[in-house]
Amino acid sequence: MKNNRYENITLALHTGNYRSEKEKEVFEYMSNNIDELEKEYYEKYGDILSQDFAKYLFNDLGYDQLRPEGLSDYSRASWSFVNYLYEKQLIDKKGEGNNAVLITGGGTGAGKTTTALRVMEEYDYTIINDTNVFYLDRSKLQIERAIENGYQPQIIFIYRDPIDAYMNGVLKRIRKGGHLVTIENHVKIAYHVKESINVLAKEYSSGLDIFIFDNEGDIESRKEVLRISIKELNTKQYYIGELENILKYETKKLYEDGKITEEIYNGANFKATG
């Protein structure tokens, strides 16, 4: 019998305009097995909400973190799943912790998940949503829902030089079993998340705490990171073409030196069509 506490919560599904037959299959599988997937998620990953973690729930459906041409088949479903858990946590966790919802932001390989794990250990955040604020409408929705439910939303935005983030973040993570991000998407995300954080800071000049940190260097061994302003963040930029060319050159050197496999090299340089 349906729990009345969640009667207004629904799993966001796409009833048409699927990107592929595989995406349709993933949404149907998720809808039919939502309770089992929720249990599996919390058993494997704990309370931190992460779209990247959620994608691993679809391994049996063919999710392969090193196959960039198929990753989009799982992205919208994993977001819908995490947002479903988020809505339930907003209800379940009222009165717990510091009454704050923490949303992480930043580019790929910036160290958001590492930061989220450290924050969880050091501070008693009620809810931690490990995202990247790439999709502005989704971020606004989750901020508004936190406010409506009486929480204080906060964003910790992690900046890391996008070359450093890719070479020592994304590629290092792959060697540990993490998912691949193409150079094309890495550059796109690096630019877009900065735009999003500027919009959020302007539109939520009150009611939303935003903290920006420069996560330069070895994030795993560093004990502290430098807090910067949005103005300082906006001075850190590359031309898109320049950044892509640098990363293509650097990944080619790694491949020629035998430091990354051909699969990773080809995946990193994969470009979507259409």
C-alpha positions in Angstrom: 0.0 0.0 0.0 1.3 3.4 -0.9 2.8 5.5 1.9 0.7 8.6 2.3 3.8 10.6 3.2 4.8 10.4 -0.4 1.4 10.7 -2.1 2.5 13.9 -4.0 5.8 12.4 -5.1 6.0 10.9 -8.6 8.8 9.5 -10.6 9.4 11.9 -13.5 8.9 9.8 -16.6 9.1 10.6 -20.3 6.1 9.4 -22.2 7.5 10.2 -25.6 10.4 11.8 -27.4 12.9 9.2 -26.1 16.4 9.7 -27.4 16.6 6.0 -28.2 14.9 2.6 -27.6 17.5 2.0 -25.0 16.5 5.1 -23.0 12.9 4.0 -23.2 13.9 0.6 -21.9 15.8 2.2 -19.0 12.8 4.4 -18.0 10.5 1.4 -18.1 12.9 -0.7 -16.0 13.3 2.1 -13.5 9.5 2.6 -13.2 8.9 -1.1 -12.7 11.6 -1.6 -10.1 11.8 1.7 -8.3 11.5 0.2 -4.8 14.3 -2.3 -5.4 16.5 0.3 -7.0 16.0 2.7 -4.1 17.1 0.0 -1.6 20.1 -0.9 -3.7 21.2 2.7 -4.1 21.2 3.4 -0.4 22.9 0.1 0.4 25.7 0.9 -2.1 26.1 4.6 -1.9 24.6 5.9 1.3 22.6 9.1 1.7 24.5 11.3 -0.8 22.5 11.8 -3.9 24.5 11.5 -7.1 23.4 11.1 -10.7 26.7 9.5 -11.5 26.2 6.9 -8.8 22.6 6.2 -10.0 23.8 5.3 -13.5 25.6 2.2 -12.1 22.1 0.8 -11.2 21.6 0.2 -14.9 24.7 -1.9 -15.5 22.5 -4.9 -16.3 20.9 -2.9 -19.0 24.2 -2.1 -20.7 25.5 1.0 -19.0 29.2 1.2 -19.7 31.1 4.1 -18.2 33.8 3.9 -20.9 31.4 4.0 -23.9 30.6 7.7 -24.5 28.4 7.0 -27.5 25.8 5.3 -25.2 26.0 7.4 -22.0 23.1 9.7 -23.0 20.7 6.7 -22.9 21.0 6.7 -19.1 21.4 10.4 -18.1 17.8 11.5 -17.9 16.6 8.4 -16.2 19.4 8.7 -13.5 18.4 12.3 -12.9 14.7 11.4 -12.5 15.7 8.7 -10.1 17.9 10.9 -8.0 15.3 13.7 -8.0 12.7 11.1 -6.8 15.0 10.3 -3.8 15.6 14.0 -3.2 11.8 14.7 -2.9 11.5 11.8 -0.5 14.4 13.0 1.6 12.9 16.5 1.8 10.0 14.8 3.6 11.9 12.2 5.6 14.7 14.3 7.0 12.8 17.3 8.3 14.1 18.2 11.8 17.4 16.4 11.2 20.9 17.8 11.0 21.5 21.5 10.4 18.3 21.9 8.3 20.3 22.7 5.2 20.3 21.2 1.8 23.7 21.2 0.2 24.0 21.2 -3.6 27.4 20.8 -5.1 28.4 22.5 -8.4 31.3 22.6 -10.8 32.8 21.1 -13.8 33.7 17.4 -14.4 36.8 16.3 -12.5 36.7 19.4 -10.2 36.4 17.3 -7.1 32.7 17.7 -6.2 32.2 14.2 -4.9 35.4 14.2 -2.9 34.3 17.5 -1.4 30.8 16.2 -0.7 32.1 13.2 1.2 34.4 15.4 3.3 31.5 17.8 4.0 29.3 15.0 5.1 32.0 13.9 7.6 32.6 17.4 9.0 29.2 19.0 8.9 25.8 17.7 9.8 24.0 18.6 6.5 20.5 17.3 6.3 20.6 16.5 2.6 23.6 16.4 0.2 22.9 16.5 -3.5 26.1 15.9 -5.5 25.3 17.5 -8.9 27.0 20.1 -11.1 24.3 22.8 -11.7 24.7 22.3 -15.4 20.9 22.3 -16.0 19.7 25.6 -14.6 16.0 24.6 -14.6 16.8 21.5 -12.5 18.9 23.4 -10.1 16.2 26.1 -9.6 13.6 23.3 -9.1 15.6 21.7 -6.3 16.4 25.0 -4.7 12.7 26.0 -4.7 11.6 22.6 -3.4 14.1 22.9 -0.5 12.8 26.4 0.4 9.2 25.3 0.2 9.9 22.5 2.6 11.6 24.8 5.1 15.2 24.0 4.4 18.1 26.5 3.9 19.6 25.7 0.5 23.3 26.1 0.0 25.6 25.6 -3.0 29.3 24.8 -2.8 30.7 25.5 -6.2 34.1 23.8 -6.9 36.3 25.4 -9.5 39.3 23.6 -10.8 41.3 24.6 -13.8 39.7 22.6 -16.6 43.0 21.2 -17.9 44.0 20.1 -14.4 40.5 18.8 -13.8 40.5 16.6 -16.9 44.1 15.3 -16.8 44.2 14.8 -13.0 40.6 14.5 -12.3 38.6 12.8 -15.0 41.4 10.5 -16.4 42.6 9.6 -12.9 39.1 8.7 -11.9 38.8 6.4 -15.0 41.8 4.5 -13.8 40.0 3.8 -10.6 36.9 2.5 -12.3 35.0 5.8 -12.7 33.0 7.0 -15.7 34.5 8.6 -18.8 33.7 12.2 -19.9 34.6 13.2 -23.4 36.8 16.3 -24.0 33.9 17.8 -25.9 31.5 17.4 -22.9 34.1 18.4 -20.3 34.6 21.7 -22.1 30.9 22.3 -22.6 30.2 21.6 -18.9 33.1 23.8 -17.7 31.7 26.8 -19.5 28.0 26.2 -18.8 28.3 25.7 -15.0 30.0 29.0 -14.6 27.1 30.6 -16.4 24.6 28.8 -14.2 26.2 29.9 -10.9 26.2 33.5 -12.1 22.5 33.3 -12.8 21.7 31.6 -9.5 23.7 34.2 -7.6 21.8 37.0 -9.3 18.3 35.5 -9.0 18.7 34.2 -5.4 20.5 37.2 -4.0 18.9 36.3 -0.7 17.7 32.9 0.6 20.6 31.0 -1.0 24.1 30.7 0.3 26.7 30.2 -2.4 30.3 29.3 -1.5 32.9 29.1 -4.3 36.3 27.4 -3.9 39.3 27.0 -6.1 40.3 23.4 -6.0 43.7 23.6 -7.6 46.2 20.8 -7.4 46.1 17.4 -5.6 42.6 17.5 -4.0 43.0 14.2 -2.2 46.0 15.3 -0.1 45.0 18.9 0.4 43.5 19.8 3.7 42.1 23.2 2.7 40.9 25.0 -0.5 40.9 28.6 -1.3 37.5 30.4 -1.2 37.0 32.9 -4.1 34.4 35.3 -5.2 32.2 35.1 -8.3 34.1 38.0 -9.7 37.4 36.0 -9.3 35.7 32.9 -10.8 34.8 34.8 -13.9 38.4 35.9 -14.5 39.3 32.2 -15.0 38.5 31.4 -18.6 39.8 29.8 -21.8 38.6 30.0 -25.4 36.6 26.9 -26.1 38.7 25.9 -29.1 41.9 26.6 -27.3 40.9 24.4 -24.4 39.8 21.5 -26.6 43.0 21.6 -28.6 45.2 21.5 -25.4 43.3 18.5 -24.0 43.5 16.6 -27.3 47.2 17.2 -27.4 47.7 16.2 -23.8 45.6 13.0 -24.1 47.5 12.1 -27.3 50.8 12.3 -25.4 49.5 10.1 -22.6 48.3 7.5 -25.2 51.6 7.6 -27.1 53.5 7.2 -23.8 51.4 4.2 -22.9 49.8 5.9 -19.9 46.2 5.5 -21.1 44.6 2.8 -23.2 43.4 3.2 -26.7 39.9 2.7 -25.5 40.2 5.6 -23.1 42.0 7.8 -25.7 39.3 7.2 -28.3 36.6 7.7 -25.8 38.1 11.0 -24.6 38.2 12.3 -28.2 34.8 11.0 -29.2 32.6 13.7 -30.7 28.8 13.4 -30.8 27.0 13.8 -34.1 23.8 15.6 -34.8 
